[in-house]
Amino acid sequence: MRQALINARIVDFMDGKVRVHEQAALAWTAGKIDFVGDGSLLDLSQVDCVIDAHGDLLLPALIDCHTHLVYSGSRIADFAARMNGASYAEIAARGGGILSTVYATRAACVEQLVEGALPRLQRLIEGGVATVEIKSGYGLDLASEQRMLQAARRLGEISGARVISTFLPLHALPPEYASRRAEYVRDVSERWLPTLMDQGLIDHVDAFVEHLAFSAAEARQFFNAARRLNIPVKVHAEQLSLCGASALGAEFNALSVDHLEHIDSTAIAQIAASQAVAVLLPGAFYALRETHLPPIAALRQARVPMAIATDLNPGTSPQSSLTAAMNQACVLFGLSTDEALLGVTRNAAQALGLRELARGLAVGAPADIARFALADAAELCYWLAGVTAKAVYRDGRLITS
């Protein structure tokens, strides 16, 4: 069945500048766009289902390219401690942080993980998102990591969203390996990774490279194992300190390097040469009350594409609105509204290796469409509470009620 949205205002920003095409139409068949342009040129006799957009804005459906939305438990105690002056490292040393979520997640079955995560995913979808990356990393044993990745796959089936699952075992050292770091890295690289890959549960791998997590050398061992299996790499890089994570990402042609508050000019040149995407996570910057800003001007000058994501997680970025993250990226980091729009569409698609989605609303591209009753596309970055989409389509199928 061929469907079309008519009387629309279609947003185009593939050249880096936002343009709005008035009185436009968009049509698709079998999940692929086959017409976009002047509405008067669309032959409606060849369309099975015509939807009047009444002047609403149509954009490529938004992409949240970095989340940890599958987990169990709460980190309210961490928040209270942070408000009383405790640092990230101090909270972790007290038994809070990632490991507190690990204990709760290990106790949950797949159904419980899905039940807890689905409302978070639905809130993202309601905000215009059709593609979401979901990381593991709160299980930290093979069975629990497997359940997290199974839950991610199930969430895609239930919601209709496109879910990209990322295996993140180098997130924190589990307590049972406290005196066996090398063995843990070897186990996740040589046993867990091929097992979960054989089960069809992994799209990407990731590692948290930081002084309180894993070293670049440890992550290199894991990434070498991923390279042998042709699995794309992503890196949590330079969030709390400069530790060589971005250089490691460049070495492995990472799709993205994420956070980057402490990246320097040398590392920026390396990721620019590798064509990795810089994923900015202003929600974590805000929640942790950080003061060391990522070097946006230097990233711009080096022409590094910048994406924006929620980093949705229970401890350091408890937010489920990508448009709110766009507002934070503009206000806290100084991005323009055009840069923010590119950051949740074209650049976010590149950060996930989704080349077809990076084309936006173009003939032949997937019919991933977000419809907003807004006067201006910049309003997606304007509202502190986020924005609700009128409709969201993934591959031409409506995934919002």
Summary of the structure (lengths in Angstrom):
residues: 401
radius of gyration: 20.7
end to end distance: 19.9
largest distance: 70.3
contacts: 1485
relative contact order: 0.15
helix: 40%
strand: 23%
